[in-house]
């Protein structure tokens, strides 16, 4: 799979009704692993990376 830039991935997610949230936490803990979460916009539910543990590659795979 080819690597997709974060901006391109955010645009694709937005087009499909999702948003990508990046962790802002300065310290890694069990509830925030410092990566990304994918949120379904209409329901505001986290579909991937509930603990900010999804990578951009995992999000790209989910959206494809």
N, CA, C and O atoms as a Maestro MAE file, in Angstrom:
{
 s_m_m2io_version
 :::
 2.0.0
}

f_m_ct {
 s_m_title
 :::
 protein
 m_atom[256] {
  # First column is atom index #
  i_m_mmod_type
  r_m_x_coord
  r_m_y_coord
  r_m_z_coord
  i_m_residue_number
  s_m_chain_name
  s_m_pdb_residue_name
  s_m_pdb_atom_name
  i_m_atomic_number
  :::
  1 25 0.843 -1.186 0.000 1 A "UNK " " N  " 7
  2 3 0.000 0.000 0.000 1 A "UNK " " CA " 6
  3 2 0.886 1.245 0.000 1 A "UNK " " C  " 6
  4 15 1.889 1.311 0.710 1 A "UNK " " O  " 8
  5 25 0.505 2.205 -0.790 2 A "UNK " " N  " 7
  6 3 1.313 3.423 -0.845 2 A "UNK " " CA " 6
  7 2 0.978 4.333 0.323 2 A "UNK " " C  " 6
  8 15 -0.152 4.350 0.811 2 A "UNK " " O  " 8
  9 25 1.955 5.073 0.756 3 A "UNK " " N  " 7
  10 3 1.772 5.990 1.867 3 A "UNK " " CA " 6
  11 2 0.988 7.215 1.412 3 A "UNK " " C  " 6
  12 15 1.294 7.802 0.374 3 A "UNK " " O  " 8
  13 25 -0.002 7.593 2.173 4 A "UNK " " N  " 7
  14 3 -0.828 8.757 1.863 4 A "UNK " " CA " 6
  15 2 -0.515 9.845 2.871 4 A "UNK " " C  " 6
  16 15 -0.348 9.569 4.059 4 A "UNK " " O  " 8
  17 25 -0.434 11.086 2.400 5 A "UNK " " N  " 7
  18 3 -0.138 12.177 3.320 5 A "UNK " " CA " 6
  19 2 -1.325 12.390 4.255 5 A "UNK " " C  " 6
  20 15 -2.461 12.047 3.926 5 A "UNK " " O  " 8
  21 25 -1.047 12.955 5.416 6 A "UNK " " N  " 7
  22 3 -2.093 13.199 6.402 6 A "UNK " " CA " 6
  23 2 -3.181 14.107 5.827 6 A "UNK " " C  " 6
  24 15 -4.368 13.874 6.058 6 A "UNK " " O  " 8
  25 25 -2.790 15.133 5.084 7 A "UNK " " N  " 7
  26 3 -3.756 16.058 4.496 7 A "UNK " " CA " 6
  27 2 -4.678 15.381 3.492 7 A "UNK " " C  " 6
  28 15 -5.884 15.626 3.487 7 A "UNK " " O  " 8
  29 25 -4.112 14.530 2.644 8 A "UNK " " N  " 7
  30 3 -4.903 13.789 1.660 8 A "UNK " " CA " 6
  31 2 -5.868 12.847 2.358 8 A "UNK " " C  " 6
  32 15 -7.025 12.714 1.956 8 A "UNK " " O  " 8
  33 25 -5.384 12.198 3.403 9 A "UNK " " N  " 7
  34 3 -6.212 11.268 4.159 9 A "UNK " " CA " 6
  35 2 -7.353 11.996 4.873 9 A "UNK " " C  " 6
  36 15 -8.479 11.502 4.918 9 A "UNK " " O  " 8
  37 25 -7.057 13.162 5.426 10 A "UNK " " N  " 7
  38 3 -8.106 13.965 6.083 10 A "UNK " " CA " 6
  39 2 -9.184 14.373 5.072 10 A "UNK " " C  " 6
  40 15 -10.373 14.352 5.391 10 A "UNK " " O  " 8
  41 25 -8.771 14.742 3.855 11 A "UNK " " N  " 7
  42 3 -9.728 15.133 2.820 11 A "UNK " " CA " 6
  43 2 -10.611 13.949 2.421 11 A "UNK " " C  " 6
  44 15 -11.821 14.106 2.256 11 A "UNK " " O  " 8
  45 25 -10.015 12.774 2.265 12 A "UNK " " N  " 7
  46 3 -10.789 11.586 1.911 12 A "UNK " " CA " 6
  47 2 -11.771 11.243 3.025 12 A "UNK " " C  " 6
  48 15 -12.927 10.912 2.761 12 A "UNK " " O  " 8
  49 25 -11.309 11.323 4.272 13 A "UNK " " N  " 7
  50 3 -12.181 11.037 5.418 13 A "UNK " " CA " 6
  51 2 -13.359 12.007 5.446 13 A "UNK " " C  " 6
  52 15 -14.500 11.594 5.653 13 A "UNK " " O  " 8
  53 25 -13.089 13.282 5.241 14 A "UNK " " N  " 7
  54 3 -14.138 14.305 5.256 14 A "UNK " " CA " 6
  55 2 -15.179 14.028 4.180 14 A "UNK " " C  " 6
  56 15 -16.379 14.167 4.419 14 A "UNK " " O  " 8
  57 25 -14.717 13.634 2.991 15 A "UNK " " N  " 7
  58 3 -15.620 13.334 1.878 15 A "UNK " " CA " 6
  59 2 -16.530 12.147 2.220 15 A "UNK " " C  " 6
  60 15 -17.670 12.084 1.758 15 A "UNK " " O  " 8
  61 25 -16.027 11.211 3.029 16 A "UNK " " N  " 7
  62 3 -16.793 10.017 3.394 16 A "UNK " " CA " 6
  63 2 -17.595 10.192 4.685 16 A "UNK " " C  " 6
  64 15 -18.249 9.254 5.141 16 A "UNK " " O  " 8
  65 25 -17.546 11.388 5.273 17 A "UNK " " N  " 7
  66 3 -18.335 11.645 6.474 17 A "UNK " " CA " 6
  67 2 -17.620 11.373 7.786 17 A "UNK " " C  " 6
  68 15 -18.261 11.190 8.821 17 A "UNK " " O  " 8
  69 25 -16.295 11.345 7.745 18 A "UNK " " N  " 7
  70 3 -15.491 11.097 8.941 18 A "UNK " " CA " 6
  71 2 -14.580 12.297 9.206 18 A "UNK " " C  " 6
  72 15 -14.397 13.158 8.346 18 A "UNK " " O  " 8
  73 25 -14.019 12.334 10.403 19 A "UNK " " N  " 7
  74 3 -12.956 13.292 10.687 19 A "UNK " " CA " 6
  75 2 -11.846 12.557 11.429 19 A "UNK " " C  " 6
  76 15 -12.094 11.595 12.155 19 A "UNK " " O  " 8
  77 25 -10.633 13.022 11.235 20 A "UNK " " N  " 7
  78 3 -9.467 12.422 11.882 20 A "UNK " " CA " 6
  79 2 -9.016 13.368 12.986 20 A "UNK " " C  " 6
  80 15 -8.788 14.555 12.752 20 A "UNK " " O  " 8
  81 25 -8.892 12.825 14.190 21 A "UNK " " N  " 7
  82 3 -8.450 13.622 15.328 21 A "UNK " " CA " 6
  83 2 -7.085 13.116 15.773 21 A "UNK " " C  " 6
  84 15 -6.887 11.917 15.966 21 A "UNK " " O  " 8
  85 25 -6.159 14.033 15.933 22 A "UNK " " N  " 7
  86 3 -4.815 13.690 16.416 22 A "UNK " " CA " 6
  87 2 -4.749 13.985 17.903 22 A "UNK " " C  " 6
  88 15 -5.251 15.008 18.368 22 A "UNK " " O  " 8
  89 25 -4.137 13.099 18.628 23 A "UNK " " N  " 7
  90 3 -3.983 13.288 20.064 23 A "UNK " " CA " 6
  91 2 -3.175 14.556 20.335 23 A "UNK " " C  " 6
  92 15 -2.182 14.825 19.660 23 A "UNK " " O  " 8
  93 25 -3.602 15.318 21.313 24 A "UNK " " N  " 7
  94 3 -2.849 16.509 21.718 24 A "UNK " " CA " 6
  95 2 -2.147 16.292 23.057 24 A "UNK " " C  " 6
  96 15 -1.468 17.180 23.571 24 A "UNK " " O  " 8
  97 25 -2.323 15.117 23.596 25 A "UNK " " N  " 7
  98 3 -1.751 14.809 24.900 25 A "UNK " " CA " 6
  99 2 -0.224 14.868 24.858 25 A "UNK " " C  " 6
  100 15 0.403 14.366 23.925 25 A "UNK " " O  " 8
  101 25 0.342 15.468 25.850 26 A "UNK " " N  " 7
  102 3 1.802 15.554 25.948 26 A "UNK " " CA " 6
  103 2 2.389 14.323 26.638 26 A "UNK " " C  " 6
  104 15 3.592 14.072 26.559 26 A "UNK " " O  " 8
  105 25 1.528 13.557 27.317 27 A "UNK " " N  " 7
  106 3 2.025 12.354 27.986 27 A "UNK " " CA " 6
  107 2 1.204 11.153 27.536 27 A "UNK " " C  " 6
  108 15 -0.023 11.213 27.467 27 A "UNK " " O  " 8
  109 25 1.886 10.084 27.238 28 A "UNK " " N  " 7
  110 3 1.239 8.852 26.807 28 A "UNK " " CA " 6
  111 2 0.754 8.115 28.053 28 A "UNK " " C  " 6
  112 15 1.499 7.946 29.019 28 A "UNK " " O  " 8
  113 25 -0.515 7.675 28.017 29 A "UNK " " N  " 7
  114 3 -1.042 6.877 29.123 29 A "UNK " " CA " 6
  115 2 -1.987 5.826 28.553 29 A "UNK " " C  " 6
  116 15 -2.155 5.757 27.336 29 A "UNK " " O  " 8
  117 25 -2.598 5.019 29.386 30 A "UNK " " N  " 7
  118 3 -3.415 3.912 28.886 30 A "UNK " " CA " 6
  119 2 -4.656 4.375 28.123 30 A "UNK " " C  " 6
  120 15 -5.182 3.626 27.300 30 A "UNK " " O  " 8
  121 25 -5.130 5.586 28.379 31 A "UNK " " N  " 7
  122 3 -6.312 6.092 27.688 31 A "UNK " " CA " 6
  123 2 -5.976 6.962 26.480 31 A "UNK " " C  " 6
  124 15 -6.868 7.325 25.713 31 A "UNK " " O  " 8
  125 25 -4.718 7.296 26.308 32 A "UNK " " N  " 7
  126 3 -4.317 8.126 25.179 32 A "UNK " " CA " 6
  127 2 -2.922 7.707 24.743 32 A "UNK " " C  " 6
  128 15 -1.927 8.033 25.391 32 A "UNK " " O  " 8
  129 25 -2.868 6.976 23.628 33 A "UNK " " N  " 7
  130 3 -1.595 6.432 23.178 33 A "UNK " " CA " 6
  131 2 -0.865 7.335 22.185 33 A "UNK " " C  " 6
  132 15 0.153 6.940 21.617 33 A "UNK " " O  " 8
  133 25 -1.389 8.553 21.975 34 A "UNK " " N  " 7
  134 3 -0.639 9.556 21.235 34 A "UNK " " CA " 6
  135 2 -0.706 9.507 19.725 34 A "UNK " " C  " 6
  136 15 0.094 10.165 19.059 34 A "UNK " " O  " 8
  137 25 -1.643 8.742 19.156 35 A "UNK " " N  " 7
  138 3 -1.740 8.659 17.694 35 A "UNK " " CA " 6
  139 2 -3.017 9.347 17.219 35 A "UNK " " C  " 6
  140 15 -3.217 10.531 17.488 35 A "UNK " " O  " 8
  141 25 -3.883 8.615 16.513 36 A "UNK " " N  " 7
  142 3 -5.062 9.196 15.868 36 A "UNK " " CA " 6
  143 2 -6.341 8.454 16.238 36 A "UNK " " C  " 6
  144 15 -6.312 7.308 16.687 36 A "UNK " " O  " 8
  145 25 -7.473 9.148 16.035 37 A "UNK " " N  " 7
  146 3 -8.799 8.538 16.157 37 A "UNK " " CA " 6
  147 2 -9.605 8.950 14.933 37 A "UNK " " C  " 6
  148 15 -9.478 10.071 14.439 37 A "UNK " " O  " 8
  149 25 -10.438 8.030 14.449 38 A "UNK " " N  " 7
  150 3 -11.326 8.295 13.317 38 A "UNK " " CA " 6
  151 2 -12.748 8.385 13.853 38 A "UNK " " C  " 6
  152 15 -13.230 7.459 14.505 38 A "UNK " " O  " 8
  153 25 -13.426 9.513 13.576 39 A "UNK " " N  " 7
  154 3 -14.746 9.774 14.137 39 A "UNK " " CA " 6
  155 2 -15.767 9.905 13.012 39 A "UNK " " C  " 6
  156 15 -15.540 10.622 12.037 39 A "UNK " " O  " 8
  157 25 -16.902 9.201 13.156 40 A "UNK " " N  " 7
  158 3 -18.025 9.334 12.220 40 A "UNK " " CA " 6
  159 2 -18.748 10.619 12.579 40 A "UNK " " C  " 6
  160 15 -19.265 10.753 13.688 40 A "UNK " " O  " 8
  161 25 -18.790 11.567 11.646 41 A "UNK " " N  " 7
  162 3 -19.274 12.915 11.953 41 A "UNK " " CA " 6
  163 2 -20.743 12.977 12.348 41 A "UNK " " C  " 6
  164 15 -21.092 13.713 13.270 41 A "UNK " " O  " 8
  165 25 -21.624 12.219 11.671 42 A "UNK " " N  " 7
  166 3 -23.048 12.354 11.963 42 A "UNK " " CA " 6
  167 2 -23.422 11.889 13.365 42 A "UNK " " C  " 6
  168 15 -24.326 12.449 13.984 42 A "UNK " " O  " 8
  169 25 -22.734 10.871 13.866 43 A "UNK " " N  " 7
  170 3 -23.048 10.356 15.202 43 A "UNK " " CA " 6
  171 2 -22.005 10.741 16.249 43 A "UNK " " C  " 6
  172 15 -22.192 10.495 17.441 43 A "UNK " " O  " 8
  173 25 -20.904 11.348 15.795 44 A "UNK " " N  " 7
  174 3 -19.783 11.714 16.670 44 A "UNK " " CA " 6
  175 2 -19.224 10.502 17.414 44 A "UNK " " C  " 6
  176 15 -18.689 10.640 18.515 44 A "UNK " " O  " 8
  177 25 -19.345 9.320 16.818 45 A "UNK " " N  " 7
  178 3 -18.821 8.115 17.464 45 A "UNK " " CA " 6
  179 2 -17.451 7.755 16.891 45 A "UNK " " C  " 6
  180 15 -17.200 7.896 15.694 45 A "UNK " " O  " 8
  181 25 -16.587 7.293 17.767 46 A "UNK " " N  " 7
  182 3 -15.240 6.880 17.364 46 A "UNK " " CA " 6
  183 2 -15.343 5.495 16.744 46 A "UNK " " C  " 6
  184 15 -15.814 4.558 17.388 46 A "UNK " " O  " 8
  185 25 -14.905 5.363 15.502 47 A "UNK " " N  " 7
  186 3 -14.979 4.071 14.818 47 A "UNK " " CA " 6
  187 2 -13.629 3.351 14.779 47 A "UNK " " C  " 6
  188 15 -13.569 2.146 14.536 47 A "UNK " " O  " 8
  189 25 -12.561 4.090 15.018 48 A "UNK " " N  " 7
  190 3 -11.227 3.496 15.011 48 A "UNK " " CA " 6
  191 2 -10.322 4.340 15.889 48 A "UNK " " C  " 6
  192 15 -10.313 5.564 15.765 48 A "UNK " " O  " 8
  193 25 -9.564 3.711 16.768 49 A "UNK " " N  " 7
  194 3 -8.618 4.450 17.599 49 A "UNK " " CA " 6
  195 2 -9.243 5.111 18.810 49 A "UNK " " C  " 6
  196 15 -8.949 6.266 19.117 49 A "UNK " " O  " 8
  197 25 -10.096 4.387 19.489 50 A "UNK " " N  " 7
  198 3 -10.802 4.951 20.641 50 A "UNK " " CA " 6
  199 2 -9.854 5.529 21.693 50 A "UNK " " C  " 6
  200 15 -10.191 6.494 22.380 50 A "UNK " " O  " 8
  201 25 -8.684 4.940 21.809 51 A "UNK " " N  " 7
  202 3 -7.687 5.448 22.770 51 A "UNK " " CA " 6
  203 2 -6.569 6.187 22.041 51 A "UNK " " C  " 6
  204 15 -5.423 6.183 22.488 51 A "UNK " " O  " 8
  205 25 -6.903 6.817 20.923 52 A "UNK " " N  " 7
  206 3 -5.902 7.479 20.075 52 A "UNK " " CA " 6
  207 2 -4.760 6.524 19.770 52 A "UNK " " C  " 6
  208 15 -3.583 6.862 19.898 52 A "UNK " " O  " 8
  209 25 -5.146 5.307 19.357 53 A "UNK " " N  " 7
  210 3 -4.141 4.278 19.089 53 A "UNK " " CA " 6
  211 2 -4.132 3.824 17.631 53 A "UNK " " C  " 6
  212 15 -3.516 2.808 17.310 53 A "UNK " " O  " 8
  213 25 -4.799 4.555 16.749 54 A "UNK " " N  " 7
  214 3 -4.805 4.192 15.323 54 A "UNK " " CA " 6
  215 2 -3.701 4.945 14.582 54 A "UNK " " C  " 6
  216 15 -3.457 6.124 14.835 54 A "UNK " " O  " 8
  217 25 -3.046 4.250 13.673 55 A "UNK " " N  " 7
  218 3 -2.039 4.899 12.833 55 A "UNK " " CA " 6
  219 2 -2.717 5.429 11.569 55 A "UNK " " C  " 6
  220 15 -3.843 5.043 11.254 55 A "UNK " " O  " 8
  221 25 -2.033 6.307 10.852 56 A "UNK " " N  " 7
  222 3 -2.572 6.805 9.587 56 A "UNK " " CA " 6
  223 2 -2.751 5.664 8.591 56 A "UNK " " C  " 6
  224 15 -3.692 5.684 7.798 56 A "UNK " " O  " 8
  225 25 -1.869 4.675 8.617 57 A "UNK " " N  " 7
  226 3 -1.984 3.524 7.719 57 A "UNK " " CA " 6
  227 2 -3.250 2.735 8.023 57 A "UNK " " C  " 6
  228 15 -3.938 2.299 7.100 57 A "UNK " " O  " 8
  229 25 -3.569 2.544 9.305 58 A "UNK " " N  " 7
  230 3 -4.784 1.815 9.682 58 A "UNK " " CA " 6
  231 2 -6.034 2.584 9.250 58 A "UNK " " C  " 6
  232 15 -7.012 1.987 8.800 58 A "UNK " " O  " 8
  233 25 -5.997 3.897 9.389 59 A "UNK " " N  " 7
  234 3 -7.128 4.727 8.974 59 A "UNK " " CA " 6
  235 2 -7.301 4.649 7.459 59 A "UNK " " C  " 6
  236 15 -8.424 4.522 6.969 59 A "UNK " " O  " 8
  237 25 -6.206 4.723 6.721 60 A "UNK " " N  " 7
  238 3 -6.273 4.628 5.254 60 A "UNK " " CA " 6
  239 2 -6.877 3.294 4.836 60 A "UNK " " C  " 6
  240 15 -7.692 3.242 3.915 60 A "UNK " " O  " 8
  241 25 -6.487 2.230 5.499 61 A "UNK " " N  " 7
  242 3 -7.016 0.900 5.194 61 A "UNK " " CA " 6
  243 2 -8.511 0.830 5.502 61 A "UNK " " C  " 6
  244 15 -9.273 0.248 4.730 61 A "UNK " " O  " 8
  245 25 -8.930 1.409 6.607 62 A "UNK " " N  " 7
  246 3 -10.340 1.413 6.994 62 A "UNK " " CA " 6
  247 2 -11.184 2.171 5.962 62 A "UNK " " C  " 6
  248 15 -12.293 1.751 5.633 62 A "UNK " " O  " 8
  249 25 -10.657 3.276 5.462 63 A "UNK " " N  " 7
  250 3 -11.408 4.134 4.527 63 A "UNK " " CA " 6
  251 2 -11.405 3.589 3.103 63 A "UNK " " C  " 6
  252 15 -12.196 4.040 2.274 63 A "UNK " " O  " 8
  253 25 -10.537 2.633 2.805 64 A "UNK " " N  " 7
  254 3 -10.464 2.134 1.422 64 A "UNK " " CA " 6
  255 2 -11.486 1.058 1.130 64 A "UNK " " C  " 6
  256 15 -11.542 0.547 0.011 64 A "UNK " " O  " 8
  :::
 }
 m_bond[255] {
  # First column is bond index #
  i_m_from
  i_m_to
  i_m_order
  :::
  1 1 2 1
  2 2 3 1
  3 3 4 2
  4 3 5 1
  5 5 6 1
  6 6 7 1
  7 7 8 2
  8 7 9 1
  9 9 10 1
  10 10 11 1
  11 11 12 2
  12 11 13 1
  13 13 14 1
  14 14 15 1
  15 15 16 2
  16 15 17 1
  17 17 18 1
  18 18 19 1
  19 19 20 2
  20 19 21 1
  21 21 22 1
  22 22 23 1
  23 23 24 2
  24 23 25 1
  25 25 26 1
  26 26 27 1
  27 27 28 2
  28 27 29 1
  29 29 30 1
  30 30 31 1
  31 31 32 2
  32 31 33 1
  33 33 34 1
  34 34 35 1
  35 35 36 2
  36 35 37 1
  37 37 38 1
  38 38 39 1
  39 39 40 2
  40 39 41 1
  41 41 42 1
  42 42 43 1
  43 43 44 2
  44 43 45 1
  45 45 46 1
  46 46 47 1
  47 47 48 2
  48 47 49 1
  49 49 50 1
  50 50 51 1
  51 51 52 2
  52 51 53 1
  53 53 54 1
  54 54 55 1
  55 55 56 2
  56 55 57 1
  57 57 58 1
  58 58 59 1
  59 59 60 2
  60 59 61 1
  61 61 62 1
  62 62 63 1
  63 63 64 2
  64 63 65 1
  65 65 66 1
  66 66 67 1
  67 67 68 2
  68 67 69 1
  69 69 70 1
  70 70 71 1
  71 71 72 2
  72 71 73 1
  73 73 74 1
  74 74 75 1
  75 75 76 2
  76 75 77 1
  77 77 78 1
  78 78 79 1
  79 79 80 2
  80 79 81 1
  81 81 82 1
  82 82 83 1
  83 83 84 2
  84 83 85 1
  85 85 86 1
  86 86 87 1
  87 87 88 2
  88 87 89 1
  89 89 90 1
  90 90 91 1
  91 91 92 2
  92 91 93 1
  93 93 94 1
  94 94 95 1
  95 95 96 2
  96 95 97 1
  97 97 98 1
  98 98 99 1
  99 99 100 2
  100 99 101 1
  101 101 102 1
  102 102 103 1
  103 103 104 2
  104 103 105 1
  105 105 106 1
  106 106 107 1
  107 107 108 2
  108 107 109 1
  109 109 110 1
  110 110 111 1
  111 111 112 2
  112 111 113 1
  113 113 114 1
  114 114 115 1
  115 115 116 2
  116 115 117 1
  117 117 118 1
  118 118 119 1
  119 119 120 2
  120 119 121 1
  121 121 122 1
  122 122 123 1
  123 123 124 2
  124 123 125 1
  125 125 126 1
  126 126 127 1
  127 127 128 2
  128 127 129 1
  129 129 130 1
  130 130 131 1
  131 131 132 2
  132 131 133 1
  133 133 134 1
  134 134 135 1
  135 135 136 2
  136 135 137 1
  137 137 138 1
  138 138 139 1
  139 139 140 2
  140 139 141 1
  141 141 142 1
  142 142 143 1
  143 143 144 2
  144 143 145 1
  145 145 146 1
  146 146 147 1
  147 147 148 2
  148 147 149 1
  149 149 150 1
  150 150 151 1
  151 151 152 2
  152 151 153 1
  153 153 154 1
  154 154 155 1
  155 155 156 2
  156 155 157 1
  157 157 158 1
  158 158 159 1
  159 159 160 2
  160 159 161 1
  161 161 162 1
  162 162 163 1
  163 163 164 2
  164 163 165 1
  165 165 166 1
  166 166 167 1
  167 167 168 2
  168 167 169 1
  169 169 170 1
  170 170 171 1
  171 171 172 2
  172 171 173 1
  173 173 174 1
  174 174 175 1
  175 175 176 2
  176 175 177 1
  177 177 178 1
  178 178 179 1
  179 179 180 2
  180 179 181 1
  181 181 182 1
  182 182 183 1
  183 183 184 2
  184 183 185 1
  185 185 186 1
  186 186 187 1
  187 187 188 2
  188 187 189 1
  189 189 190 1
  190 190 191 1
  191 191 192 2
  192 191 193 1
  193 193 194 1
  194 194 195 1
  195 195 196 2
  196 195 197 1
  197 197 198 1
  198 198 199 1
  199 199 200 2
  200 199 201 1
  201 201 202 1
  202 202 203 1
  203 203 204 2
  204 203 205 1
  205 205 206 1
  206 206 207 1
  207 207 208 2
  208 207 209 1
  209 209 210 1
  210 210 211 1
  211 211 212 2
  212 211 213 1
  213 213 214 1
  214 214 215 1
  215 215 216 2
  216 215 217 1
  217 217 218 1
  218 218 219 1
  219 219 220 2
  220 219 221 1
  221 221 222 1
  222 222 223 1
  223 223 224 2
  224 223 225 1
  225 225 226 1
  226 226 227 1
  227 227 228 2
  228 227 229 1
  229 229 230 1
  230 230 231 1
  231 231 232 2
  232 231 233 1
  233 233 234 1
  234 234 235 1
  235 235 236 2
  236 235 237 1
  237 237 238 1
  238 238 239 1
  239 239 240 2
  240 239 241 1
  241 241 242 1
  242 242 243 1
  243 243 244 2
  244 243 245 1
  245 245 246 1
  246 246 247 1
  247 247 248 2
  248 247 249 1
  249 249 250 1
  250 250 251 1
  251 251 252 2
  252 251 253 1
  253 253 254 1
  254 254 255 1
  255 255 256 2
  :::
 }
}
